Amino acid sequence: MSDFASLKKVRQTRQRTSFPKIELPASHEMTNPNVVGETSVGRLPDESTKMQVDFEPLAAAPPSSAQAASTLNTEGLYTSLPPALEVRTSDTDGRGVYSKYFRKPGDVLLSVKPHIAALSNEHLEDYCSSCFAPKPSNGSLRRCTGCKVLHYCDAKCQNVDWAFHRHECAAIQKWISSSSENSGPASIPGDAIRCLGRISWRKQKLGQDSVWAKIDALQSHRTSISKDPNSYDSQTYTQLAHAIVRFLGLNSPQELAEYGMHNAADLVDLVSRFTTNTFTITTPSLAPLGACVSPCVALLNHSCDPSAVVVFPRVGSKEEEPLMQVIALKPIQPGEQILTAYIDTTLPSEKRQRILQDTYHFTCKCRLCSPPSHCPPDLREVMWCPKKCGGMCPLPTEENSLVRCNRCKAPVRDTDAVLDAVRVGEEALNKAEALQFSNPPKAIQLTTNLIPILVSAGAVPSSYPLLALSRLNASLLIARLPSTDPNVEEVLSPEVQSSAGFSESKITPDQAQEALDDAIRAATRASTGLTQILVNGHPMRGIALAELGKLLAVDEPKPTHLQEAGSLLSSQPPAAGTPFILNPRIKSSPPYPPSGPARLKLAYETLIRARQELMIGFGSGKNEGGQAGKQVRQLAVDIEKELMVWKDGLKMALQDQPRVAK
């Protein structure tokens, strides 16, 4: 069966993400950062060191007339782009990346090591700051003896990162020292500040004519920032600008010239380029790790209905990691633009547009945001037909409370109840997200109580905020699961006892079984919602199915299809040495989730589906679905062997039974 410890640890820090470029919070530290790096000698890979990508050598098509795109002369700025891709400009989208050939779902379109990268603070002790590999389960990482903050796998990883960490090491020490002198707690500069520092020091070292000039070619939105000093944008940019000046140790504006900046506007441009073009670097299971910048990948334009996705599948060598790949999610025709999503595409249209406008200063006009009139309603914003005809109705809003079923045309009469359920659900979601780390039991209580209210109001699994609540609820329940190790005895804190209604501090088998089943039902609900709105093969779908399969494969603490041998309910004597026998009272399939062999079979089928999706979302061919796909494949093989053992044992037991005389 599956060892659940690794899944539990991952989900304890899981945040909702859809591979977006990050939205900068008000604090200095990025919440969903990404990684950027270079080779061991501090240079970006040239043509001789580019990663191999998949493409079919079909005849290239000319640019689409609808796009009115023309090939852009990049003058060698983007030499890491493979020959199958090219940069073009169009009147509607500006610069973009186009495919010269036909690409199928699962093809690796672009594979590159990020320009610069930094781990977020909470992961500095558990991951290598060079290759981003996790701490070995039976070992430890080596700590930098200078700053005592960054950790590495070994001396080789430290040497590779030294080109970036040389100046950073001293700057971190000064930062921590100044925090202590100000009578405050010793703090560590966030990943955004460390990324900006690494960029600035490399530009200072290699000059403005180096490959690091690519950063200056990225899009800046300085002129679009609100002039109101109290606005979110102004405060965020001001905080980051002051922080980077402090981190670099600058004492006068004249010192900015060493880093290619000659005035405050140049400094704001640097911050704007970083916040607009930063990606979230993740683990193979999509948990956020840090921040990164890749000028080549940043050329990709946005769509809420993307044709490709940016992932970190962990398929490269230690020297290549963290390897950043762009994977095709849909068939891409010759001459078609490659589009990715900057934000969480599970959100409804209004919220997506607000985030895009606030962070990236544009309005999306993709097919999902501006659908034709004949298109069915978006599953992110619908409810079931009140007449239960199988059709769907758009969720009512304050502006449009008169909605009808798209099939039977029946109106939704009690719109006030639906509006109240959605409003309360969104408020509960915001509270639960704020409490998920500081007070998990309260967050579980909020999500658990609100999900049935939205379901009873008619919300479909993929609608907002039901899907967001379901995903958060599943994450919290998984993180709370007790250990499956029989040698580990867990006790419940008083807070958990009171929130769960337990009278005993020790976890009983019945309670452990109930917790596992609750987590499985929550994971099923979340996976169902994601499947309704994300394209087949999307990494989020694959990971959700993989987690559900792992949950189903966990050993049951108190299987319901069995009963203790010798029980009064038993109608047959127990076999020698057999602690459990089949429960004769179960005449039909038990409620979901099933128990015993039926659960194991369902786990196997779910993992097979997950692997099929991961083979697309994390790349087919040599990628084999990335590290996540390989792990799922191995688990499915183990379960298949266990099922065969069970079938063989049952067959032998039936053969050994004496025949009844007729």
Secondary structure, DSSP 8 states (H G I E B T S, - for coil): ----HHHHHHHHT----SS-B----SSSS-SS-------TTS----GGG---------------TTTT-EE---TTTTTTS-TTEEEEEETTTEEEEEESS-B-TT-EEEEE--SEEEE-GGGTTTB-TTT--B--TTS--EE-TTTS--EESSHHHHHHHHHHHHHHHHHHHHHHHHHHHTTS------HHHHHHHHHHHHHHHH-TTSGGGGGGGS---GGGS-S-TTSHHHHHHHHHHHHHHHHHT--SGGGGGGGT--SHHHHHHHHHHHHHHEEEEE-TT--EEEEEE-HHHHTSEE-SS-SEEEE----S-TTT-S-EEEEESS-B-TT-B-EE-SS-TTS-HHHHHHHHHHHH-----STTTS--TTS---GGGEEE-TT-SS-EEE---SS----B-TTT--B---HHHHHHHHHHHHHHHHHHHHHTTT-HHHHHHHHHHHHHHHHHTTB-TTSTTHHHHHHHHHHHHHHH-----TT---B--HHHHHHHT-S-SB--HHHHHHHHHHHHHHHHHHHHHHHHHS-TT-HHHHHHHHHHHHHHHS--SS-TTEEETT-TT-SS---TT-SEEE-TT--S--SSS--THHHHHHHHHHHHHHHHHHHHHT-SGGGTTHHHHHHHHHHHHHHHHHHHHHHHHHHHHHHHS-----
